[in-house]
């Protein structure tokens, strides 16, 4: 089992959610976050005053995924979040030692 964490542009959330559902991912957690990478923010003008925006709004999606679903899920995220422009985001994959469904006590893949 793996924990997939994807940081994407906010307007791509619905596309990514639909793509993950299409490949059988049943649950995701979404968090609004701010950050920067190579984009390094940008400058904006508000009421005639220019200011620098260092941290850009992003969406962090987390999903616990069974090993058999990992490749299709990663491909779904990559294709649906891609705009071809800087700041599209990143996908991180980490191992999960154990998953427990609190309501039923199921463990491992059964808990997903």
C-alpha positions in Angstrom: 0.0 0.0 0.0 1.1 3.5 -0.8 0.2 7.0 0.3 0.0 9.2 -2.8 0.2 12.9 -2.2 -0.3 15.3 -5.1 0.0 19.0 -5.0 -1.9 20.6 -7.9 -3.4 23.8 -9.2 -6.8 24.5 -7.6 -8.8 24.6 -10.8 -7.7 21.1 -11.7 -9.2 19.5 -8.6 -12.5 18.3 -10.2 -10.6 16.8 -13.2 -8.2 14.9 -10.9 -11.0 13.7 -8.6 -13.0 12.3 -11.6 -9.9 10.7 -13.1 -9.1 8.9 -9.8 -12.7 7.8 -9.5 -12.5 6.4 -13.0 -9.6 4.1 -12.1 -11.2 2.9 -8.9 -9.7 5.1 -6.2 -12.5 5.3 -3.6 -11.4 7.9 -1.2 -9.3 11.0 -1.2 -8.5 13.8 1.3 -8.2 17.4 0.0 -6.4 20.3 1.7 -6.0 23.9 0.6 -2.3 24.8 0.9 0.1 27.5 -0.2 3.6 27.0 -1.6 6.1 27.6 -4.4 8.6 25.7 -6.4 10.4 26.9 -9.5 7.5 29.3 -10.0 8.7 31.4 -7.0 5.6 33.4 -6.8 4.7 36.5 -8.8 3.9 40.2 -8.4 0.4 41.7 -8.5 -1.0 45.2 -8.5 -3.8 46.0 -6.1 -5.3 49.6 -6.0 -2.2 50.9 -7.7 0.3 49.3 -5.2 2.5 46.5 -6.5 3.2 43.6 -4.1 4.8 40.3 -4.3 3.0 37.0 -3.8 5.5 34.5 -2.6 3.2 31.6 -1.8 0.7 30.5 -4.4 -2.5 28.7 -3.6 -2.4 25.0 -4.3 -4.5 21.9 -3.5 -3.0 18.9 -1.8 -4.7 15.6 -2.5 -3.9 12.5 -0.4 -5.0 9.0 -1.2 -4.1 5.6 0.3 -3.8 3.3 -2.7 -3.3 -0.5 -3.1 -0.2 -1.5 -5.0 -2.3 -2.9 -7.8 -4.0 0.5 -8.4 -0.8 2.6 -8.1 0.3 2.9 -11.7 -3.2 3.7 -13.0 -3.8 6.2 -10.2 -0.4 8.0 -10.8 -1.1 8.1 -14.6 -4.6 9.5 -13.9 -3.3 12.3 -11.7 -0.5 13.2 -14.1 -2.7 13.4 -17.1 -5.6 15.2 -15.5 -3.5 17.8 -13.6 -1.2 18.6 -16.5 -1.6 22.1 -18.2 1.9 22.1 -19.7 2.8 25.3 -17.8 5.1 25.9 -14.8 3.5 25.2 -11.5 1.5 22.1 -12.4 2.6 20.5 -9.2 4.2 17.3 -7.9 3.2 13.8 -6.9 4.9 12.1 -4.0 4.6 8.3 -3.2 5.4 7.0 0.2 4.9 3.5 1.7 2.2 2.7 4.2 3.0 0.1 6.9 -0.6 -0.4 8.0 -4.1 0.9 7.4 -7.0 0.4 9.9 -10.6 1.2 9.3 -11.8 2.5 12.6 -15.5 1.6 12.3 -14.9 -2.1 11.5 -11.4 -2.8 12.6 -10.4 -4.0 9.1 -6.7 -3.8 8.3 -4.5 -3.7 5.2 -6.1 -3.6 1.7 -9.5 -4.4 3.2 -9.5 -1.1 5.0 -9.0 0.9 1.8 
